[in-house]
Amino acid sequence: MVYIEFYDQNAVENVCSSLSTKAERVYILGGNKKAVQKCCVRYTGLLEERGIHTEFYPVNISKNKLKSLIKSLLLIIKKEEECCIDLTGGDDLCLVAAGYIAGYVKAKYPDKVIQMHRFNIRTNAVDDCDGDGNVISTIPAPQLRVDENIRVYGADIAPGHHNNNRWKLTESDVEDIKRIWEICATDTTNWNCFVSDVEKAEKCKSDNSSKLKIFSGIQEIKRLNGGNDCFSGNAMSVIRKRLNENRLVRIEESKDRSVLKITYKSEIVRQCLIKSGNALEMLVYAMALEAEDKGKKVYNDVMHSVYVDWDGEIHPDKKSKSNKESQPDQKNEKVDCFNEIDIVAMKNLTPVFISCKNGAVNQEELYKLYTVANHLGGKYAKKVLVTASLVDSAERFRQRAKDLGITIIEEKDPKKIKKLLKNAYQS
């Protein structure tokens, strides 16, 4: 099949039909020549990785001139014996031009087969727009992985992070995450202090340690801790004791108190303890993976701690000597802009961006989430903030979140969090 697409800034609209069937050729018509050319390159690469060899052709149009639009469509249709015009993207004038073309071609070229449809991304339904009762196959429903969705919108996963954070969790891992979250949620303030000491110990770990054990110099940790003992104080002792009782972490000191030894039950446990927000993030990640509807998994892909390069182009490191020749000059040099997103889940073609906060949260976090989600998901992006509790100006905060289309999950119970995540893609 040959498709004609009208370029849209909601990038998934440009490629949904291509994901539904193995298109031979796709013409993408748009007024922004550079943007259309870039998206054609991205879509070609994405489909090639799936073993689908589709040729994408950028077509520059004057989208505010109806005659020019009609002329561009006719030139394509004259080349092709059969094609389908996708009305999912594009503005009103493009749809008018498509409607005119359908009638004109039927009268002028009766042997030409012209179909028109519109893809409903939220429901995966395909609407027949030419009245012949035929639509493209959508079984199974087209899906994108997290990294694919990010690429469709012109960004990319930062180097070194592509497959790091798709954790394959066992039942035992999930139970450990829940136990850790229970300890964390009881006293988030002191938990964050405890994890801060773990982070410092990790920075000082010996070179010969395994991934599940670290040996650290206590004096060096104290130096990083402003001269204070690590894991000191009654509250920290309680956290340490509870972790030990649950056989999650064992913390030991040498007799001369010069060396600290930390043993983790597993790499998943370690992940929960090496960053203050990771206990809640790993819980939300696990609950998103487990979320089911009528016995089927809700999300086809979930990633934790997603580092995104904003423009999808990795620029030369100006500090790297090996890149010296390819460095841009001082006036025009570009710097990579990265954003970290706590959790991203995909429901077919709908991305859900989730921010997790187990401590204080301010309105700036809402704006960050709103900006990143809109950039990487357009109007289809769902935005969720998971927090243990809201304290300062809570009602005003909730209203601002509502204004920005952000759903707040204010829960500590894993079961309730899972239930709310199940429906997050519909919020």
GUTOR-696964 format. One record per residue: x, y, z of N, C-alpha, C, CB in turn; residue in one letter. Coordinates in steps of 0.02 Angstrom, whole numbers, plus 32768, in hexadecimal, padded with zeros to 4 digits. Glycine has a CB too. Layout:
XYZXYZXYZXYZA/...
This chain:
802A7FC48000800080008000802C803F80007FD18000803DM/801580727FDE803580B47FDD800A80E48005804080CD7F93V/802A810A803280058139805C80198181804D8010812980A5Y/7FE981AC80557FF581F580547FE4820F80997FCA8219801BI/8015822F80B9800C824980FD8013829580FB803F822B812EE/7FEC82B781257FF582FF812F801C830981707FAF83248131F/80558329816A8082833281A3805F835581DD80C08359818FY/8069833A821A804C8357825580808358828C800C8330826CD/807E838C82B780AE839082EE80A38359832180A983D58310Q/8066833F8326805A8303834E807582C88326800D82FA8360N/80B682BC832D80DB829382FD80C0824D82F38121828E8313A/80A2822F8326808A81EB831F805481E682EA807081D18362V/8031821E82DC7FFD821E82A8801B821482637FD7826082AAE/805B8222825B807B821B821A808F81D3820A80B882478216N/809081A9823D80AD81678233807E812F824980ED8161825AV/8044813E82658017810A827F800180D982497FDA812982A1C/7FF280F3820D7FDC80C681D78015809981C07FC280EF819CS/805180B381BF808B808C81AA8099805381DC80C980B881A4S/8089805F821C8093802B824F805D7FF6824B8093804B8294L/80238007822D7FEB7FD8822A7FF37FA781F17FA97FFE8222S/80117FBD81BA801C7F92818080627F9E81657FE67F9E8148T/807B7F70813E80BD7F78812180B87FA180E180DE7F338113K/80BD7FE280E980B6801080B080F2800A808180AD805880C8A/80E6800F8041811C80118010813C8056800E81037FFD7FC9E/811080888007812780CD800480F880FA802D812B80E67FBBR/8115812D804A80ED815E806F810481A4805A80F4815480BCV/80D481CC804180E28211803180C9823C806C80C082277FEDY/80F78265808780E3829180BF80E482D980A68112828880FDI/80AA82F880A680A3833D808D80A3836E80C6806283448064L/80CF83A080C280D283D280F780F1841280DF80F883B78131G/80E38448810480FC848A80F181418499810D80CD84BE8108G/8156847381408199847C815D81C88448813F8196847681ACN/81EC845B810C8215842C80E5824784068110823A845180AEK/826C8429813C82A084098164828183D8819682C9843D818AK/824983EC81B4822883C181E5820F838181C581EE83E58207A/81F28387818981D8834C81668211831E815181AF83628129V/8248833A8139828283128125829E82EB816182B9833E8106Q/82A3830C819A82BE82EB81D6829182B281EC82C6831D820FK/824F82BE81EB8222828982028224824D81D381DA82A48209C/822D82598192823282218163826E81F581728236823B811BC/82A68214818482E281EF819782D581C681D6831E821F81A1V/82B581E5820882A881C2824782798187823C828A81F2827AR/8244819282168213815C820C8231812281E481D5817781E8Y/825B813381B3827B80FE818C82A580D281B982A8811C8155T/82CD80F181E582F780CB821382CF80A18243832480FA8239G/829880BD825D826F8099828D8251805A826E823780C782A6L/823680608231821780278211824C7FF481FA81ED803D81D6L/8286800D81E582BC7FDF81D182CF7FB1820B82FA800781B9E/82D17FCC824882E17FA4828282AD7F6E828F82E87FD082C0E/82717F788275823C7F46827C823A7F17824081F97F688285R/82687F208212826A7EF681D782387F0B81A1825D7EAF81EAG/82207F4981A581F17F63817582157F96814981B27F848198I/82177F898108823B7FB480DA820A7FE280B682647F8A80A7H/8200801C80D281D1804D80B681F8808B809F819B806180EBT/81E780A38064820680E0804A81DB811C805C821080DB7FFCE/81FA814C807E81D68189809181EE81C2806481E2819B80DCF/81BF81E7804981CF821F801D81B28260803981B282127FD6Y/81DE8290804981C682D1806081AC82FB802581FD82F88085P/81728319802C815683437FF7814883888014811583237FD9V/816B83BA7FFA816283FE80138124841D7FF381A084298004N/80F88439801D80B98456800380AF849D801F807E842A8016I/808584C27FFD806D85028017802B84F48039806685397FDES/802D84E580797FF284CA809A7FB984FC80A3800584AF80DDK/7FC6853C80957F91856E809A7F72857F80577FAD85AD80BAN/7F87855B80237F6C85667FE07F4B85267FC67FA4857D7FAFK/7F0985277FC17EE484EC7FAF7EF884D07F6A7E9A84FB7FAFL/7F0084FC7F397F1284E57EF67F5584C17EF67F1485207EC5K/7F8484DC7F1C7FC684BD7F207FC184787F417FF684EA7F47S/7F9884737F757F8F84327F967F7183FE7F667F61843A7FD3L/7F3F84137F427F1E83E67F127F4F83D07EDC7EE284087EF2I/7F7883FE7EC47FAA83EF7E917FDC83BB7EAA7FCF842E7E7BK/7FF383C47EE8802383967F06800583507F0D803B83AF7F4AS/7FC7834C7F227FA5830C7F297F9D82EA7EE57F6183147F4BL/7F8A83107EB27F8082F47E6F7FC082D77E527F6483297E40L/7FF782F97E5E803782E17E448048829C7E60807083137E54L/803882927EA0804682517EBF8016821C7EA5804082567F0CI/7FD6822D7EA27FA381FD7E8D7FAD81E67E457F5E821B7E96I/7FC582137E1A7FD282007DD5800981CC7DD07FE5823E7DACK/803881CD7E01806F819C7E00805981577E1880A881B57E2CK/802981567E45801781187E677FD480FD7E4E801581237EB2E/7FD180BC7E447F92809D7E307F60809A7E697F9E80577E14E/7F7B80927EA57F50808A7EE07F7280AC7F1C7F42803F7EF0E/7F4C80D27F427F6980F27F7D7F3281017FB07F8F81337F6AC/7F49810E7FED7F1A811D80237F2E816080427F1A80E48059C/7EFF818E80467F0C81CF80657EF981CA80AF7EE482098041I/7F2A81D480DA7F1E81D181237F0B8216813C7F5E81B78148D/7ECF821C81587EB6825C81707EC0826681BB7E6C82628160L/7EED823D81D87EF8824282207F18828482337F2482098238T/7F4B829A820E7F6D82D9821C7F59830F81EA7FB882D0821CG/7F7A834881EF7F6D837E81C17F3683AD81D87F5B8362817EG/7F3483E981B97F02841A81CE7EC4841681A17F20846181CCD/7E95844481AC7E55844281897E5C8448813D7E28847881A3D/7E8A847381277E92847E80DF7EAB843F80BC7EC284B880D2L/7ED5841980DE7EED83DA80C37EB383A980BA7F2383BA80F0C/7E8583A880EA7E4C837B80E67E1D839080AE7E26837A8129L/7E1683D280A47DED83EB806D7E0B83D4802A7DE88438806FV/7E4D83DB80247E7083C77FE67E66837C7FDA7EBB83D87FEAA/7E6B8354800F7E62830B80087E1C82FB7FF07E7182E8804AA/7DEA831D800C7DA583127FF87D9A83237FAF7D76833A8023G/7DB7835A7F997DB1836F7F527DD1833A7F247DD283B47F46Y/7E0D83247F387E3282F47F107E0A82B37F077E7582E47F31I/7DEA829C7F3D7DC5825D7F397D9082607F047DA5824D7F7DA/7D6A82977F017D36829E7ECF7D5282A77E897D0982D87EE1G/7D8782CF7E847DA582DE7E437DC2829F7E247DDB83147E4AY/7DE782787E4C7E08823C7E327DD482087E1D7E37821E7E67V/7D9F82027E437D6B81D27E337D4C81E07DEF7D3581D27E69K/7D4482217DDF7D2782357D9F7D5B82347D667D08827A7DA3A/7D98824B7D757DCB82537D417DF182137D347DFB82897D55K/7DFF81ED7D6A7E2781AF7D637E0181767D857E6E81B97D83Y/7DCE815B7D667DA581277D857DCB80E77D967D6B81177D58P/7E0380DC7D757E2A809F7D827E5880A67DBF7E53808D7D46D/7E6180E27DD67E8B80EE7E117E6680D97E517EA181397E16K/7E8A80B97E7E7E6C80A57EBE7E8680D57EF47E7D805A7ECFV/7E5980FF7F0D7E6A812F7F417E4081217F7F7E6081797F29I/7E6381127FB67E4081087FF57E52814080257E5380C28013Q/7E25814A80567E33817C808B7E1D815F80CE7E0F81BF807CM/7E47816981007E34815381437E50818381777E4B810C8150H/7E39817B81B37E5381A281EC7E5F817382267E2181DB8200R/7E99817982457EAD814D827B7E9F816E82BF7EF8813A8275F/7E79814B82E97E6D8164832E7EA18145835B7E2481528346N/7ED3816C836D7F0C815283927EF9813C83D87F4381878396I/7ECA815D83F77EB7814C843C7E92810A84407E8C81848459R/7E6C80F8840C7E4480BA840E7E5C808583DE7DFC80CA83FFT/7E8C809783B37EA6806A837F7E718057834B7EC1802B839FN/7E3C807F83477E09807483147E1C809B82D57DC2808B832DA/7E088080829B7E1580A1825B7DD280B3823C7E408074822BV/7DC880F3822E7D8A810A82117D8F810A81C57D788150822AD/7D5D80ED81A57D5980EE815C7D40813381467D2980B58141D/7D688157811F7D57819B810B7D4481A280C27D9081C9811AC/7D3F8169809E7D2C816E80577CEC814780487D648154802CD/7CCF8128807B7C8E810880737C8E80C480527C648133804CG/7CCA80A680467CCB806580257CC9802B80567D07805F7FF9D/7CCC803C80977CC8800880CA7D097FE480D77C967FD780B7G/7D3F7FF680B47D807FD580BE7DAE800080E87DA07FC6807AN/7DCF7FE081187E01800381417E3F7FD681467DE580148188V/7E777FF481567EB47FCD815E7EAF7FA2819C7EF37FFC8161I/7ED47F6B819C7ED27F3E81D57EF57F5D82117EF47EFB81C3S/7ED77F56824C7EF57F7082897EFB7F3982BD7ECC7FAB82A5T/7EFF7EFB82A87F057EC382D67F487EA082C97ECA7E9182CFI/7F777E9D82F87F717EBD833A7F797F0983367FA57EA0836AP/7F647F2B836A7F697F74836C7FB37F8983677F497F9183ACA/7FC27FBC834080087FD3833A80227FEC837D800E800B8306P/80617FDE838B807F7FF183CA80C3801183BF80857FB483F9Q/80D7803B83ED811A805783EE813980488432811980A383E0L/817A803A8432819F8037847181AC807F848881E2800F8469R/81C2808684C681D180C884E1820580EC84B781EA80C28529V/823D80C984A7827280E98480825C80FA843A82AF80BC847ED/823080D0841C821780DE83D981EB811D83D981EF80A383BEE/81C08123840C8195815E841081BE819D841781668157844CN/81F3819A843E821F81D48447824181E78406825481C7847DI/825581B583E0827581C2839F824381DF836D829381828382R/820681C7836E81D281E2834181CA822D834B818F81BE834DV/81D28243838981C9828B8398820A82B3839381AC829383DEY/823E82948375827A82B9836582B082BA8399826882FD8356G/82A6829783D182D98293840582F7824C840382BB82A3844CA/831D823B8437833A81F8843A834F81E98482837681F1840AD/835481A98492836F819584D383B981A784D38364814984E1I/83D181C4850A841781D8850E8444819B8509842481FD8551A/848181A484ED84B0816C84E584BD8148852784F3818584C8P/84BD8106852484CA80DF8560848C80D0858A84FB8102858AG/845280E98575841580DF859D83DF80B9857883FB812185B4H/83EC809F853D83B78082851383968045853483D4806D84D1H/83BC80198551839E7FDC856C83AD7FD385B783B77FA08546N/83C7800785D683DB8000861C83A17FF8864C8403803C8631N/83688017863C8334801E866E82F27FFC865C83278066867AN/82F67FC4863982BC7F98863282C87F5C865F82B07F8385E6R/82BA7F64869E82C97F3086CF82987EF586C782C67F4C8717W/82B27EB986C582897E7D86C482807E66870D82A87E458697K/82477E768729823B7E6A8770821C7E26877D820F7EA1878CL/82377E0387AD82187DC587C581E57DD687FB824E7D9287DFT/81BE7DA4880F818E7DAF884681B47DC3888581647D6F8853E/81ED7DA4889182157DB488CB822E7DFD88C882517D8488D1S/82427E14888D82587E59888482217E8A889782707E66883CD/81E47E7C887F81AC7EA8888B819C7EAB88D6816D7E918864V/819F7E7288F781937E71893F81C87E99896581917E298959E/82077E93894E823D7EBA896D82327F05896382827EA68950D/821D7F188928820F7F5F891A81D77F79894781FB7F6988CFI/81A47F518951816C7F65897C81837F6D89C481347F318978K/81AE7F4089DC81C87F458A2181F27F848A2981F27F068A33R/821B7F9189F782457FCD89FA821A800C89FA82777FCF89C0I/81E7800C89D081BA804789CD819580508A0F8187803F8993W/8182801A8A2F8160801F8A70818D80418AA3814B7FDA8A89E/81CD802E8AA381FD804D8AD1820680978ABF824180288ACFI/820D80A58A7F821780E98A6781DB81158A78822380EA8A1BC/819E80FD8A6A816281258A73815381368ABC812781028A55A/816F810D8AEA8164811A8B318186815A8B48817D80DF8B5AT/81BF81698B2981E681A48B3D821081BB8B02821381968B7CD/81F181DE8AD2821481F08A94824F821F8AA081E382118A64T/824A824B8AD28281827A8ADF82C082558AF3826D82AB8B16T/82BB822A8B2582F682068B3C830B81D08B0A82E981E68B80N/82DB81B68AE382ED81878AAF831C81A98A7C82AE816D8A8BW/830B81E58A68833482098A38837A82178A548313824C8A24N/837F82238A9583C0822C8AB683E781EA8AB583B882458AFFC/83C481B48AC283E381728AC283FF81628A7D83B1813B8AD7F/83D7816C8A4A83EC815E8A068426818C89F283B2816689D5V/842581C98A0B845D81F689FC849F81D98A158450823B8A1DS/849E81B98A4F84DA81998A6884EE815C8A3E84D081838AB1D/84BC81388A2584CB810089F884EC811989B9848A80D989E7V/84D38151899E84F0816F896285398181896E84C981AE894DE/8548819D89A8858D81B089B885B9817289BE859081D889FAK/859E813D89DC85C480FF89E285D280E2899D859D80CC8A0DA/85A180E6897085AB80CD892C85E380F38908856A80D38904E/85E881348915861C815C88F686618148890E861181A68903K/8664812C894B86A5811A896886B480D0896486A7813089B1C/868B80A9894086938061894186D6804C8923865A8040891BK/86EF8013893A872F7FFA892387297FDE88DD874B7FC58953S/87607FDB88B987607FC5887487507F7B886C87A27FD48854D/875F7F5388A087577F0B889987137EF288B3878E7EE888BFN/86E47F2088BE86A37F0B88D886777EEF88A086807F4588FBS/864A7EC288B2861A7EA8888185E07ED8887C86027E608895S/85B17ECA884E85797EF7884485487EF6887E85547EE68804K/854B7EC288A8851C7EBC88E0853C7ECA892484FD7E7888E1L/857E7ED7892585A17EE7896385CF7F23895785C97EAA897EK/85D37F4F898786037F86898286297F8C89C385DF7FC98972I/86697F9E89BE86937FAA89F886AB7FF289F386D07F7789FBF/869D80198A2786AB80618A2386D380798A5F866B80898A1DS/86FC80AC8A53872280CA8A8986F680FB8AB1876080EE8A6EG/86EE80EE8AF186C181168B1A86D8815F8B1F86BB80F88B60I/8719816A8B24873281AE8B2B872381D88AED877E81AE8B38Q/872981B98AB3871A81DC8A7586CF81ED8A70873081B38A38E/86A581BD8A88865D81C98A88864C82038AB8863681898A9DI/866D82038AF28662823A8B228675827D8B048689822D8B63K/86AB827D8ADD86C082BC8ABD868982D48A8E870282B38A97R/866E82A78A66863782B98A3985F882CC8A608627827F8A09L/85F382B48A9D85B882BF8AC685C082FA8AF585A782808AEEN/85F183248AE585FC835F8B0F861783508B5485BD83858B17G/863A83178B5B865783048B9B862982DB8BC7866B83418BC0G/85EC82CF8BB185BC82A88BD885C4825E8BCB857582BF8BC9N/85B482368BFE85B581EE8BF5857F81D88BC485AC81CA8C38D/858C81A38B9F8559818A8B718527815E8B96857981638B36C/84EA81608B8084B381388B9D84AC81448BE984BF80EE8B8FF/84B881818BFF84B581908C47847081AC8C5984EC81C28C5AS/845E81A78C98841F81C08CB183EC81888CB9840381F58C82G/83BC81938CE6838A815F8CF68360814C8CB9835C81778D2FN/8349817E8C94831D81708C5A834281478C26830481B28C3BA/838181598C1A83A981348BE983B580EC8C0083ED81578BDDM/83BD80E48C4283C780A18C5E838980768C5583D880A58CA9S/834E80958C5A830F80708C50830A80588C0882D2809D8C62V/831A80848BD9831780718B92834880398B84832780AE8B65I/838580418BA083B9800E8B9683A27FCA8BB383FA80248BB7R/83837FCC8BED836C7F8F8C0E83347F6E8BE683537F9F8C55K/83057F958BCC82CD7F798BA682E57F5A8B6482987FAF8B98R/83157F7A8B4483317F5D8B0783547F1B8B1583627F8F8AE6L/83777F188B4D839A7EDC8B6183697EA48B7383C87EEA8B9CN/83347EB68B9883027E848BAC82DF7E658B7082CE7EA48BDBE/82D67E8D8B3C82B67E748AFF82E87E548ACF82927EAD8ADCN/83277E4E8AE7835C7E2E8AC083657E4F8A7B834E7DE48AB7R/83607E908A7B83687EB78A3D83AF7ED38A3783367EF08A3BL/83C87EEE8A6E840B7F0C8A6F842C7EFD8AB284077F5A8A62V/846C7EED8AAF84927EE48AED84CC7F168AED84AD7E9B8AF4R/84CF7F3F8B2285037F728B2785307F608B6384E47FBA8B2FI/85707F598B5585A07F458B8985DC7F748B8985B77EFB8B7FE/85FA7F7C8BC486377FA48BCA866F7F778BE4862C7FE08BF9E/86AB7F858BCE86E57F5F8BE886F17F718C3187257F6F8BBDS/87167F468C5487217F518C9C87427F948CAA874C7F1A8CB8K/876F7FA98C7E87917FE98C8A876980248C6C87D87FE88C6CD/872C80158C5286FF80478C37871E80708BFE86E880768C6FR/8749804F8BD8876980728BA08749805F8B5D87B480628B9ES/872780248B5D870A800C8B1F86C07FFB8B2A87307FCE8B05V/8698800F8AF9865180008AFA86417FCE8AC3862680428AF0L/86197F9C8AD486057F698AA385B97F6A8A9C861F7F228AB8K/85A17F728A5E85597F708A50854C7F368A20853F7FB48A33I/851F7F0A8A34850C7ED18A0A84C27ED689F7851B7E8D8A2ET/84B47ED789B7846F7EDC899F84557E96898E846A7F0A8960Y/84157E8C899883F77E4C898783F97E40893C83AE7E4989A0K/83EE7E75891583EC7E6E88CC83FB7EB288AC83A77E5488B4S/84037EB1886B840E7EF0884783D17F1C884A84217EE187FEE/83957EFF884B83587F26885083557F4B8893831A7EF98848I/83687F2988C8836B7F49890B839D7F828909837E7F168942V/83D67F7688EB84097FAA88E683EE7FE888C184487F9088C2R/83CA7FDC888A83AE80148865837F803F889083887FFA8828Q/835B801F88BC832C804388E88351806F891B82FF8013890CC/83918061892683B68082895C83EC80B2894583D4804E8987L/83F980B78905843180E088EF841C812788DB845580BF88B6I/83DB813488E083C2817788CF8383818288F883B4817E8883K/837B81BF8913834681CB8943830081BD892883498212895AS/82F381CB88E982B081C188CE82A3817C88B182A381F3889AG/82D6815188B182D08112888D82A080E088AD831380F28887N/829580E488EF826780B4890F822180BC88F2826680BF895CA/820A80FA88ED81C8810588D081C880F8888581B0814D88DEL/81FD810C886382008102881A81FE80B888098241812187FEE/8224808F882D82248047882081E180288830825B80258848M/81BF80428864817C80298874814B8039883B8163804788B6L/814C807788238120808B87ED812F806387AE812580D787E0V/8170805987A181848031876781677FEB876C81D2802D8762Y/816D7FCB87A781537F8787B081087F8587A981687F6D87F5A/80E57FB787C4809C7FB887C180847FC5877980817FEF87EFM/80A97FED875380977FF8870D809F7FB886E580C2803186EFA/80D47F9286F380DF7F5286D180A87F2086E281237F3686E4L/80907F228720805F7EF1873680177F04872380637EE88781E/800B7F4487157FC77F5C87077FA67F3386D07FC97FA586F4A/7F6B7F1A86DF7F467EF186AF7EFE7F0886A87F487EA886C5E/7EE27EFA866E7E9C7F0886617E7E7ECC863D7E937F4A8636D/7E4E7EAC865E7E2F7E6F86437E627E3986347E077E808603K/7E937E3386617EC57DFE865C7EFE7E0C862D7EA47DC08647G/7EFF7E47860D7F357E5985DF7F5D7E9485FA7F197E69859AK/7F9E7E9285ED7FC97EC986037FB27F0A85E280127EBB85F2K/7FAF7F3F86097F987F7F85EF7FCD7F9E85C27F867FB08628V/800C7F9E85D980427FC185B5806F7F8F8591806B7FEB85E6Y/807C7F9E855180A77F72852A80F17F80853580967F7A84E0N/81037FB9855381497FC88563814B7FFA859C816E7FE38524D/817B7FF085CA8185801E860281D08026860C816280048644V/81E780638616822D807086258233809D86628250809085E9M/826780918689827680B886C582B380E386BA828080898702H/82B2812086D482EA814E86D08301815786878324813586FCS/82D68176866082E2817E8618830781C0860B82A0817C85F1V/834581BB85F4836C81F685E383638206859983B881EC85F5Y/83498241858B8338825385478364828D852E82EE82678542V/8382828384F383A582B984D1837082E084AA83DE829F84A2D/8368832084BA832F834884A58325834A84598336838E84BFW/835B835384338352835A83EB8367831C83C4837A839583D2D/837B82E683E7838C82A883C583CE82A983A1835782988394G/83F682DF83AB843782E4838A846D82EA83BF843983208359E/849A82BA83C184D182BC83F1850982E683D484EA82748402I/8517831E83F58549834D83DC858E833A83F68537839483F0H/85C3834E83D38607833F83E98614835B842E863A835A83B7P/863983358456864D834C84988686837E84918662831084C6D/867983BC84A486AC83EF849986EB83E484C38690843484A7K/86E483B884F7871E83AA85218746836E85068708839D8568K/872A834B84D68749830E84BE877B831E8486871582DD84A5S/87B88309848F87EB8316845C87DD82EF841C883083038477K/87BF82B3842487B2828A83E9877F82AA83BB879B824583FES/875682D783D5872482F883AD8739833E839786E382FC83D2N/8778834E83A1879083928395878283AB834E87DA839683A4K/878E837F831D8786839582D8873D83A182C687A4836082AAE/8710837C82E586C9838282D386A483B3830086A8833F82D7S/86C883D4832E86A68403835A868F8440833486D484178393Q/865284598345863B84978327866384D2834285F084A28333P/8661850A831F8686854383398662855F8376868D85798303D/8684858A839B866C85A583DB862885C883D3869E85D483F9Q/861E85EB839D85E18612839585A485E6838785E98645835CK/85AE85AF836385768585834E857385428370857A857B8304N/859E853683A285A084F483C1855E84E583E585DB84EF83F1E/854A84A583E3850D848F8403851D8461843D84DF846C83D0K/84F28463846F84FB843A84AA84C0840B84B08503846584EAV/84CC83CC84C28496839C84CB846C83AF850784B1835584D2D/842A83AB84FF83FC83BA853583D98379854883C883F18520C/83E38363858683C58325859D838F833285D183FB82F885BBF/835C830885D0832883098602831F82C2861D82E5832485E6N/831682BB865E83088279867A82BE8275868B8334826C86B9E/829E82408674825882348683825681F586AF822D822C8641I/823481FA86E8823681C38718821C818286FA820C81D58755D/81DF818486DE81C1814886C0819E815D867F818F812686F2I/81A68135864B817E813E860E816080FA85FD81A9815A85D2V/811E80F985F280FB80BC85DF80D780C8859D80C980A68616A/80D18093857580AE809885358071806B853480DE808584FBM/8037808785237FFB806185157FEF806784CA7FBD807B853FK/8007803684A480048037845B802A807484407FBA80388443N/800680A9842B802680E58411802181208441800980F883CEL/80068114847D7FFC814A84AE8032814784E47FB6814584CET/805C817B84EA808F817C851E80748199856080CC81A48507P/8088817C85978076819585DA80B781A885FD804E815F8604V/80BE81E9860C80FA8202862E80EB820B867881118246860EF/811481EB86A2810681E886E981408205871180F981A08700I/81318237873A8162825487688153823A87AE816082A28766S/8187822587D2817E8208881581A282348849819981BF8818C/817E8247887E819B827188B28189825588F6818382BA88ABK/81BC823D891C81AE8224895F81BF8258899581D581E4896CN/81D18294897E81DF82CB89AD81B883098999822B82DA89AFG/81D3834289A981B28381899981AE838A894D81D783BD89B9A/817683A58936816D83B088EE814E83F588E48140837988CEV/8169841B88B4814F845E88A78134846288608186849288B2N/8115849C885180F484A38810812584A087D580CF84E5880EQ/816484AE87E1819584AA87AB81988464878E81DB84BF87C5E/818D843187B8818D83EC87A0815383E0876F818883BB87DBE/811B8402877B80E283FC874E80F48417870980A58421876AL/8115845187088127846F86C7815A844586A2814284B686D3Y/8189842786C781BB83FB86A8819983BF868781EE83E386DCK/816C83A086AC814883668692811E83788655811C834786C9L/80FC83B0865A80D283C8862380FB83D485E480AD84088637Y/813483F585EB815D840785B1817A83C9858F8196843585C7T/8197839D85B781B78361859B81838333857A81DD833A85D1V/814A8329859B811682FD858080FA8318853E80DE82F485B2A/80ED8359853B80D3837684FE8105837384C580BE83BE850AN/8145837A84D58179837784A181808330848581BC838F84BEH/817582FE84B0818282B9849C81428290849281AD829884CFL/810982B1849380CB828C848A809282B5846D80B5827084CAG/809E82F78465806B83238449802A831F846F806083118400G/7FF38325844B7FB18325846C7F9E82E184867F7D833D843BK/7FC282AD84737FB1826A848A7FD4825784CB7FC382378455Y/8004827F84E180298270851E7FFD8273855B806582A08525A/8004824285877FE3824385C88017825385FD7FBF81FF85D7K/8004827C862D80348294865E801B828386A4803E82E18657K/8047826386CB8034824A870E806A825D8740802981FD870DV/80558276877A8082828287B2806E825487EB808082CE87C8L/809D822A8801809181FD883980B78219887580A781B3882AV/8094822588AB80B3824388E680978223892580A9828F88E8T/80C2821D895880AC82008998807A822E89BA80E781F289C6A/8086827089B4805882A089D3806982E689BA805A829C8A20S/8036830F89B7803E835689A78035837D89E8800C836D8970L/805F83AE89F2805A83D48A31804D841E8A25809983CC8A5AV/807C84418A088077848A8A018047849D89C880BB84A989F4D/801584C789D97FE684E189A77FC984A9897C80088516897AS/7FB28474899D7F9E843889797F64844489497F8A840389AAA/7F328469895E7EF8847389327F0A849C88F47EC084978958E/7F3384CF88FE7F4A84F788C57F7484CC88967F72853488DER/7F9D84A188B47FC88474888D7F9D844588637FF7844C88BBF/7F6A842888827F3E83FA885E7F1A841D88247F0B83DA888ER/7F05845A88307EE2847F87FC7F10848F87C27EC484BF8818Q/7F4E84A087D27F7E84AF879C7F8D847087747FC084CD87BAR/7F93843787967F9E83F887737F6383E987457FA883BF87A6A/7F2783F5875C7EEC83E987337EEC841686F57EAC83F6875CK/7F00845586FF7F04848486C77F35846C86917F1884C986DFD/7F6A844B86A77F9E843386797F9183EC865F7FE28435869BL/7F5883D086727F47838D865B7F708356867D7F5183888612G/7F87836386BA7FB0833386DF7F85831087147FEC83578701I/7F8682CE87127F6282A687447F8F829B87807F4C82638725T/7F7582A887BC7F9C829D87F97F85825D881A7F9482DA882AI/7FB5823188277FA981F4884F7FC981FF88937FC581B3882BI/7FA0820C88C47FBA821C89077FAB81E089347F9A825E8924E/7FD381AC892D7FC7816E89518009814F89687FA2813D8924E/80058127899E803E810189B6803480B689AC804B811089FFK/7FF580A189A67FE4805B89A07FF3804289597F99804F89B2D/801F8011895180307FF8890E7FF47FE188E580617FBE8914P/7FC37FC089067F887FA888E27F607FE288C57F5B7F7F8910K/7F59801788EB7F34805288D37F5A8075889B7F258082890DK/7F9C807888A27FC58097886E7FBD8070882D800F809A8884I/7FBF802D88327FB8800387F67F74800E87D57FC17FB88808K/7F40801187FE7EFC801B87E37EF6805D87BD7EC98018881BK/7F13809287D97F1080D487BA7F3C80D6877B7F26810A87ECL/7F7580B3877C7FA080B187417F7F808C87087FE380908752L/7F54805C87197F32803486E67F0A806186B67F0380018707K/7EEF809686D17EC480C386A97EE6810486957E8580D286CFN/7F27810986A47F4A814A86997F4C815D864F7F92814686B4A/7F4E812C86237F52813C85DB7F10815985C17F6480FE85B3Y/7EDA815485E97E99816E85D47E8A81B185F57E63813C85E4Q/7EB581C786227EA68203864B7EA48242861F7EDA820C8683S/
